[in-house]
């Protein structure tokens, strides 16, 4: 099938991170080509870091944040967002580090008034940061919010906009920020000028990621035994068509191949953690799901559109460092290599 008529072609950055329609340009500098590997780090030691991979030469540079800034990242790395000629490193331990994507030198930070940030979007001269908020006595997050920072190089939080529990991905369009409310199955729409929620869209599944292509915004959402792809009419901020695909135990991790497939990680969860990599191909109203790889400990996925290769991160139960396995589109293992603690995502330039 050709997803150009149904789903999407590749974005400039084909990864499972926050995205926007702002028309990013590739950064220039030491790290301008290749793949950034996000290593979340271990809870308690907060040793999140970024590795840089040259997929052609297979040269791997570890700990590039610490190398370029002469200090450790010192956080659990949740997301990497390339926006406005900056790379935002979102740590769910309560901060955002901002670096030049070409040389990884620090530009600024948001280092206070955050609890458990998840992702980030840029709108005008403002940063919008999704945050679970603090845990209550029952480890629930009833005070989730989107934080607002005036200034693309960071600074102080000027407002916290209350949203539904556990906001994840964000998408910026025009004067609006769309919020994926994962726990309550909602898309909340924030007016970036008013800094307030002005509309809510109810879904039948938990939204995890946004993806935009050819003027269409797609939402990737999951249920226990299926995934749903929704379209959004950006002119009216209403839901359009939806496509349901039978995939059990899908996680939030998804990557797009830029032509006609997407790749999803599934996991049975505790205690067995029976994990798979599946490809999804949708043609008309029919979906084909193919199992490409099975294992345990899968924690992130990405896609290199130049080499047509899938990258699968394995956290190895956070018992030491993790690994990355490179697959062909048919699931053939090309190679594996060691990376940092808790690898969880990829940013492909």
Helices and strands as residue ranges (DSSP letters): G 3-5, E 35-39, E 49-54, E 59-61, H 64-69, E 77-83, E 86-91, E 95-99, E 106-110, E 117-123, E 126-131, E 145-150, E 157-162, E 167-173, E 176-181, E 186-191, E 196-202, E 206-213, E 216-222, E 227-233, E 238-245, E 250-256, E 262-267, E 275-283, E 286-295, E 298-304, E 309-314, G 316-318, E 323-328, E 333-338, E 343-348
